């Protein structure tokens, strides 16, 4: 099974910075869109890493 190096880097950075990201998302009531921003960034990253693969590789 091939794992994209960029994806592995993203997973490792997420693991390292998870407490900071969680604190940023959950802090304050002034930005209600923060959790949605995190999900949108994750979806965009996954799309960006998978855009060059052929459909029959799955």
N, CA, C and O atoms as a GROMACS GRO file, in nm:
protein
  232
    1UNK      N    1   0.083  -0.116   0.000
    1UNK     CA    2   0.000   0.000   0.000
    1UNK      C    3   0.088   0.124   0.000
    1UNK      O    4   0.176   0.139   0.086
    2UNK      N    5   0.066   0.211  -0.095
    2UNK     CA    6   0.145   0.333  -0.108
    2UNK      C    7   0.084   0.445  -0.025
    2UNK      O    8  -0.036   0.473  -0.036
    3UNK      N    9   0.164   0.508   0.057
    3UNK     CA   10   0.121   0.624   0.134
    3UNK      C   11   0.197   0.746   0.085
    3UNK      O   12   0.320   0.746   0.078
    4UNK      N   13   0.123   0.847   0.053
    4UNK     CA   14   0.181   0.971   0.003
    4UNK      C   15   0.265   1.036   0.113
    4UNK      O   16   0.218   1.050   0.226
    5UNK      N   17   0.390   1.075   0.083
    5UNK     CA   18   0.474   1.140   0.185
    5UNK      C   19   0.414   1.270   0.238
    5UNK      O   20   0.432   1.302   0.355
    6UNK      N   21   0.344   1.343   0.154
    6UNK     CA   22   0.280   1.466   0.199
    6UNK      C   23   0.172   1.436   0.301
    6UNK      O   24   0.156   1.507   0.400
    7UNK      N   25   0.097   1.330   0.277
    7UNK     CA   26  -0.007   1.289   0.370
    7UNK      C   27   0.054   1.244   0.503
    7UNK      O   28   0.001   1.277   0.610
    8UNK      N   29   0.164   1.172   0.498
    8UNK     CA   30   0.231   1.131   0.622
    8UNK      C   31   0.282   1.252   0.700
    8UNK      O   32   0.273   1.254   0.822
    9UNK      N   33   0.334   1.352   0.630
    9UNK     CA   34   0.378   1.474   0.696
    9UNK      C   35   0.261   1.546   0.761
    9UNK      O   36   0.272   1.594   0.873
   10UNK      N   37   0.148   1.553   0.690
   10UNK     CA   38   0.029   1.618   0.745
   10UNK      C   39  -0.019   1.546   0.870
   10UNK      O   40  -0.053   1.610   0.970
   11UNK      N   41  -0.023   1.415   0.867
   11UNK     CA   42  -0.068   1.337   0.983
   11UNK      C   43   0.026   1.358   1.102
   11UNK      O   44  -0.020   1.374   1.215
   12UNK      N   45   0.156   1.357   1.077
   12UNK     CA   46   0.250   1.374   1.188
   12UNK      C   47   0.242   1.516   1.246
   12UNK      O   48   0.250   1.532   1.367
   13UNK      N   49   0.227   1.618   1.161
   13UNK     CA   50   0.213   1.754   1.212
   13UNK      C   51   0.083   1.773   1.287
   13UNK      O   52   0.078   1.844   1.388
   14UNK      N   53  -0.023   1.710   1.239
   14UNK     CA   54  -0.151   1.716   1.309
   14UNK      C   55  -0.139   1.651   1.446
   14UNK      O   56  -0.194   1.702   1.544
   15UNK      N   57  -0.070   1.539   1.454
   15UNK     CA   58  -0.051   1.471   1.581
   15UNK      C   59   0.028   1.559   1.679
   15UNK      O   60  -0.004   1.564   1.798
   16UNK      N   61   0.130   1.626   1.630
   16UNK     CA   62   0.214   1.710   1.715
   16UNK      C   63   0.138   1.834   1.762
   16UNK      O   64   0.146   1.872   1.879
   17UNK      N   65   0.064   1.896   1.671
   17UNK     CA   66  -0.004   2.022   1.704
   17UNK      C   67  -0.151   2.005   1.741
   17UNK      O   68  -0.223   2.104   1.746
   18UNK      N   69  -0.196   1.885   1.767
   18UNK     CA   70  -0.337   1.860   1.799
   18UNK      C   71  -0.385   1.939   1.921
   18UNK      O   72  -0.493   1.997   1.914
   19UNK      N   73  -0.312   1.946   2.030
   19UNK     CA   74  -0.361   2.025   2.144
   19UNK      C   75  -0.377   2.174   2.111
   19UNK      O   76  -0.473   2.238   2.153
   20UNK      N   77  -0.284   2.228   2.035
   20UNK     CA   78  -0.291   2.368   1.997
   20UNK      C   79  -0.408   2.393   1.903
   20UNK      O   80  -0.479   2.492   1.917
   21UNK      N   81  -0.428   2.304   1.808
   21UNK     CA   82  -0.540   2.317   1.714
   21UNK      C   83  -0.673   2.306   1.788
   21UNK      O   84  -0.766   2.382   1.761
   22UNK      N   85  -0.682   2.212   1.881
   22UNK     CA   86  -0.806   2.196   1.957
   22UNK      C   87  -0.835   2.322   2.040
   22UNK      O   88  -0.949   2.367   2.046
   23UNK      N   89  -0.734   2.376   2.102
   23UNK     CA   90  -0.753   2.498   2.181
   23UNK      C   91  -0.796   2.614   2.092
   23UNK      O   92  -0.882   2.694   2.131
   24UNK      N   93  -0.737   2.625   1.973
   24UNK     CA   94  -0.773   2.733   1.881
   24UNK      C   95  -0.917   2.720   1.833
   24UNK      O   96  -0.989   2.820   1.824
   25UNK      N   97  -0.959   2.598   1.802
   25UNK     CA   98  -1.095   2.576   1.750
   25UNK      C   99  -1.199   2.604   1.859
   25UNK      O  100  -1.303   2.664   1.831
   26UNK      N  101  -1.172   2.561   1.980
   26UNK     CA  102  -1.272   2.569   2.086
   26UNK      C  103  -1.268   2.699   2.167
   26UNK      O  104  -1.354   2.721   2.253
   27UNK      N  105  -1.171   2.785   2.141
   27UNK     CA  106  -1.160   2.906   2.222
   27UNK      C  107  -1.253   3.016   2.172
   27UNK      O  108  -1.262   3.043   2.052
   28UNK      N  109  -1.321   3.078   2.265
   28UNK     CA  110  -1.402   3.196   2.236
   28UNK      C  111  -1.526   3.171   2.154
   28UNK      O  112  -1.541   3.067   2.090
   29UNK      N  113  -1.615   3.267   2.156
   29UNK     CA  114  -1.738   3.262   2.079
   29UNK      C  115  -1.737   3.357   1.961
   29UNK      O  116  -1.836   3.368   1.889
   30UNK      N  117  -1.626   3.427   1.940
   30UNK     CA  118  -1.623   3.528   1.836
   30UNK      C  119  -1.613   3.471   1.695
   30UNK      O  120  -1.651   3.539   1.600
   31UNK      N  121  -1.565   3.352   1.678
   31UNK     CA  122  -1.552   3.293   1.544
   31UNK      C  123  -1.623   3.158   1.542
   31UNK      O  124  -1.563   3.056   1.575
   32UNK      N  125  -1.749   3.156   1.505
   32UNK     CA  126  -1.829   3.034   1.502
   32UNK      C  127  -1.788   2.940   1.389
   32UNK      O  128  -1.821   2.822   1.392
   33UNK      N  129  -1.716   2.992   1.291
   33UNK     CA  130  -1.683   2.914   1.172
   33UNK      C  131  -1.550   2.838   1.184
   33UNK      O  132  -1.511   2.771   1.088
   34UNK      N  133  -1.482   2.846   1.295
   34UNK     CA  134  -1.352   2.781   1.309
   34UNK      C  135  -1.356   2.630   1.286
   34UNK      O  136  -1.272   2.579   1.211
   35UNK      N  137  -1.449   2.555   1.344
   35UNK     CA  138  -1.451   2.410   1.316
   35UNK      C  139  -1.476   2.381   1.168
   35UNK      O  140  -1.421   2.285   1.113
   36UNK      N  141  -1.560   2.462   1.105
   36UNK     CA  142  -1.587   2.442   0.963
   36UNK      C  143  -1.463   2.473   0.878
   36UNK      O  144  -1.438   2.408   0.776
   37UNK      N  145  -1.387   2.572   0.920
   37UNK     CA  146  -1.264   2.606   0.850
   37UNK      C  147  -1.164   2.491   0.856
   37UNK      O  148  -1.098   2.460   0.757
   38UNK      N  149  -1.153   2.427   0.972
   38UNK     CA  150  -1.062   2.314   0.987
   38UNK      C  151  -1.104   2.199   0.895
   38UNK      O  152  -1.020   2.139   0.828
   39UNK      N  153  -1.234   2.167   0.891
   39UNK     CA  154  -1.282   2.060   0.803
   39UNK      C  155  -1.262   2.096   0.657
   39UNK      O  156  -1.225   2.010   0.577
   40UNK      N  157  -1.287   2.220   0.619
   40UNK     CA  158  -1.267   2.263   0.482
   40UNK      C  159  -1.120   2.252   0.442
   40UNK      O  160  -1.089   2.210   0.330
   41UNK      N  161  -1.031   2.288   0.531
   41UNK     CA  162  -0.888   2.276   0.503
   41UNK      C  163  -0.849   2.130   0.488
   41UNK      O  164  -0.769   2.096   0.401
   42UNK      N  165  -0.905   2.043   0.570
   42UNK     CA  166  -0.875   1.900   0.560
   42UNK      C  167  -0.926   1.842   0.428
   42UNK      O  168  -0.855   1.765   0.363
   43UNK      N  169  -1.046   1.877   0.390
   43UNK     CA  170  -1.103   1.828   0.263
   43UNK      C  171  -1.022   1.879   0.145
   43UNK      O  172  -0.995   1.804   0.051
   44UNK      N  173  -0.981   2.006   0.149
   44UNK     CA  174  -0.900   2.062   0.041
   44UNK      C  175  -0.765   1.993   0.033
   44UNK      O  176  -0.714   1.967  -0.076
   45UNK      N  177  -0.706   1.962   0.148
   45UNK     CA  178  -0.577   1.892   0.148
   45UNK      C  179  -0.589   1.752   0.089
   45UNK      O  180  -0.505   1.712   0.009
   46UNK      N  181  -0.692   1.679   0.127
   46UNK     CA  182  -0.712   1.544   0.074
   46UNK      C  183  -0.736   1.549  -0.076
   46UNK      O  184  -0.682   1.467  -0.150
   47UNK      N  185  -0.816   1.644  -0.122
   47UNK     CA  186  -0.839   1.659  -0.266
   47UNK      C  187  -0.708   1.690  -0.338
   47UNK      O  188  -0.680   1.635  -0.444
   48UNK      N  189  -0.628   1.779  -0.280
   48UNK     CA  190  -0.503   1.819  -0.342
   48UNK      C  191  -0.406   1.702  -0.353
   48UNK      O  192  -0.334   1.691  -0.453
   49UNK      N  193  -0.401   1.616  -0.252
   49UNK     CA  194  -0.310   1.503  -0.256
   49UNK      C  195  -0.358   1.392  -0.348
   49UNK      O  196  -0.277   1.313  -0.397
   50UNK      N  197  -0.489   1.383  -0.372
   50UNK     CA  198  -0.544   1.273  -0.452
   50UNK      C  199  -0.579   1.314  -0.595
   50UNK      O  200  -0.624   1.229  -0.671
   51UNK      N  201  -0.560   1.437  -0.634
   51UNK     CA  202  -0.606   1.484  -0.765
   51UNK      C  203  -0.532   1.422  -0.882
   51UNK      O  204  -0.586   1.418  -0.992
   52UNK      N  205  -0.411   1.375  -0.864
   52UNK     CA  206  -0.333   1.320  -0.974
   52UNK      C  207  -0.349   1.170  -0.994
   52UNK      O  208  -0.295   1.116  -1.090
   53UNK      N  209  -0.421   1.103  -0.908
   53UNK     CA  210  -0.434   0.958  -0.918
   53UNK      C  211  -0.544   0.920  -1.015
   53UNK      O  212  -0.646   0.988  -1.026
   54UNK      N  213  -0.521   0.810  -1.085
   54UNK     CA  214  -0.622   0.757  -1.175
   54UNK      C  215  -0.734   0.691  -1.093
   54UNK      O  216  -0.710   0.646  -0.981
   55UNK      N  217  -0.852   0.686  -1.149
   55UNK     CA  218  -0.967   0.631  -1.076
   55UNK      C  219  -0.953   0.481  -1.052
   55UNK      O  220  -1.008   0.430  -0.954
   56UNK      N  221  -0.883   0.408  -1.137
   56UNK     CA  222  -0.874   0.264  -1.121
   56UNK      C  223  -0.765   0.219  -1.024
   56UNK      O  224  -0.743   0.100  -1.009
   57UNK      N  225  -0.696   0.314  -0.957
   57UNK     CA  226  -0.595   0.278  -0.860
   57UNK      C  227  -0.653   0.236  -0.727
   57UNK      O  228  -0.584   0.173  -0.646
   58UNK      N  229  -0.775   0.268  -0.702
   58UNK     CA  230  -0.836   0.237  -0.574
   58UNK      C  231  -0.872   0.093  -0.574
   58UNK      O  232  -0.925   0.042  -0.476
   0.00000   0.00000   0.00000
